[in-house]
Amino acid sequence: MSDNPMRILVVEPAKDPYVKEIDGSLQSMQELVGGYIETVFPFEDPETILVCNEEGKLLNLPENRFLRDSQGRPYDLIRGTFFLAGVNDADLCSLTDKQIQTYTQLYRREKLFVMKRGRTMKQAKKGEQEYER
């Protein structure tokens, strides 16, 4: 992990992803996720890494987004704020414009799911009402 400025994509619970520039220090990454960091490679793209709070589940942080397998089936749930960064050799670096576009679309708010009485339901888009059946 370097102290060079890098452009990342931040994904907060119940919000659309947004681009942010951070200094790339361990401290700035920990501040962003609210604790110790954990790095995960959940994508087919080996040049994109997900950085989250290592203790997100233990601390019962707010549900954020699912991680999905290659068939789109959820296999894990990220809790709390996380961000995506690029990977260059063993160092984190800025995301490319293409990576930002790809992962913004993947994690935009319409892709959020919420739990309601034990059932998973797609969250209503802005301006829509959510009704129970």
Backbone torsions as a table, in degrees:
resi	resn	phi	psi	omega
1	MET	NA	134.9	-174.0
2	SER	-111.3	169.5	176.4
3	ASP	-101.0	16.6	178.4
4	ASN	-80.5	145.0	177.2
5	PRO	-59.8	140.0	177.2
6	MET	-143.2	147.7	-179.9
7	ARG	-96.3	122.3	-175.3
8	ILE	-125.0	170.6	175.0
9	LEU	-114.3	116.7	-178.0
10	VAL	-95.2	134.7	178.9
11	VAL	-125.4	107.8	178.4
12	GLU	-100.5	151.7	178.0
13	PRO	-56.2	135.8	175.6
14	ALA	61.8	21.8	178.0
15	LYS	-132.3	156.8	174.0
16	ASP	-71.5	147.2	176.6
17	PRO	-62.9	151.4	176.8
18	TYR	-144.2	153.0	-179.9
19	VAL	-85.0	139.3	179.1
20	LYS	-143.8	147.7	174.0
21	GLU	-105.7	127.8	176.8
22	ILE	-122.6	166.0	-177.3
23	ASP	-78.6	-8.4	175.8
24	GLY	83.7	4.5	179.0
25	SER	-79.2	157.2	176.7
26	LEU	-57.8	-41.1	-179.2
27	GLN	-61.1	-44.2	-179.1
28	SER	-66.1	-35.1	178.3
29	MET	-68.8	-42.5	179.1
30	GLN	-65.2	-38.5	177.6
31	GLU	-62.6	-40.3	-177.7
32	LEU	-65.4	-41.5	-178.3
33	VAL	-93.1	-7.7	176.1
34	GLY	80.4	30.1	178.3
35	GLY	160.5	-160.6	179.1
36	TYR	-61.3	143.8	-177.8
37	ILE	-96.6	150.2	172.6
38	GLU	-128.5	136.4	177.9
39	THR	-106.6	139.4	-176.5
40	VAL	-135.5	141.9	175.0
41	PHE	-111.0	77.1	-175.9
42	PRO	-88.8	0.2	-173.3
43	PHE	-109.7	156.9	174.2
44	GLU	-65.9	-25.7	178.7
45	ASP	-76.1	108.0	-177.9
46	PRO	-72.5	-4.4	-179.3
47	GLU	-100.3	13.7	176.1
48	THR	-127.6	132.6	-179.3
49	ILE	-125.0	146.0	176.4
50	LEU	-104.2	130.9	-179.9
51	VAL	-119.4	122.0	-176.4
52	CYS	-134.5	178.5	176.5
53	ASN	-77.2	121.6	-177.7
54	GLU	-58.1	-30.9	-176.6
55	GLU	-107.2	21.2	-176.1
56	GLY	-53.3	-43.3	-179.6
57	LYS	-73.9	-42.0	179.7
58	LEU	-62.7	-36.1	-179.7
59	LEU	-85.0	-1.2	-178.8
60	ASN	55.1	44.6	176.4
61	LEU	-64.9	160.3	-178.8
62	PRO	-58.7	141.4	175.8
63	GLU	-60.2	139.2	-178.0
64	ASN	-119.6	-83.3	-177.2
65	ARG	-136.9	153.7	175.0
66	PHE	-81.0	149.2	163.6
67	LEU	-96.2	138.6	-174.9
68	ARG	-124.5	150.6	176.5
69	ASP	-80.5	-176.3	-175.7
70	SER	-65.9	-17.3	176.0
71	GLN	-94.4	3.3	178.0
72	GLY	86.8	6.8	179.7
73	ARG	-83.7	132.8	178.3
74	PRO	-66.4	136.5	175.7
75	TYR	-125.6	-10.5	177.8
76	ASP	-160.1	164.6	-179.6
77	LEU	-128.1	126.2	176.1
78	ILE	-86.0	132.6	177.5
79	ARG	-111.1	140.2	179.2
80	GLY	81.3	175.6	179.9
81	THR	-66.7	137.9	172.4
82	PHE	-135.4	168.1	174.9
83	PHE	-140.8	159.7	177.2
84	LEU	-110.6	140.0	177.5
85	ALA	-136.0	165.5	174.8
86	GLY	-85.3	165.6	177.4
87	VAL	-128.5	128.2	177.4
88	ASN	-129.2	110.1	-169.9
89	ASP	58.2	-119.1	-179.7
90	ALA	-104.4	3.9	-176.4
91	ASP	-103.0	149.2	171.1
92	LEU	-77.9	147.4	-179.6
93	CYS	-148.8	-179.2	179.2
94	SER	-65.9	148.1	171.7
95	LEU	-75.2	151.0	173.4
96	THR	-79.4	165.5	176.2
97	ASP	-59.4	-39.0	179.6
98	LYS	-64.9	-42.8	177.1
99	GLN	-61.9	-43.4	179.5
100	ILE	-60.3	-45.2	179.8
101	GLN	-63.2	-46.4	-178.3
102	THR	-60.2	-49.4	-173.8
103	TYR	-82.2	-22.6	171.7
104	THR	-65.1	-43.7	178.8
105	GLN	-65.4	-41.3	-179.2
106	LEU	-62.8	-39.8	-173.1
107	TYR	-107.1	13.2	178.0
108	ARG	-62.0	162.5	-169.8
109	ARG	-58.0	-31.6	-179.6
110	GLU	-61.8	-17.5	-179.2
111	LYS	-90.9	0.9	179.7
112	LEU	-73.7	147.4	173.8
113	PHE	-126.5	146.8	179.2
114	VAL	-126.1	153.3	177.1
115	MET	-95.5	133.7	178.9
116	LYS	-141.5	112.8	180.0
117	ARG	50.2	44.8	175.2
118	GLY	81.2	-2.2	179.1
119	ARG	-111.0	142.5	175.1
120	THR	-89.8	128.1	-178.8
121	MET	-130.0	145.1	175.2
122	LYS	-70.0	135.8	179.8
123	GLN	-70.5	141.1	178.4
124	ALA	-64.2	142.2	175.7
125	LYS	-73.2	164.2	178.3
126	LYS	-53.8	132.2	177.3
127	GLY	87.8	-12.0	178.8
128	GLU	-95.7	155.5	175.6
129	GLN	-97.6	148.5	175.3
130	GLU	-105.0	122.4	-178.3
131	TYR	-118.1	145.7	173.3
132	GLU	-88.4	149.9	177.8
133	ARG	-101.9	NA	NA
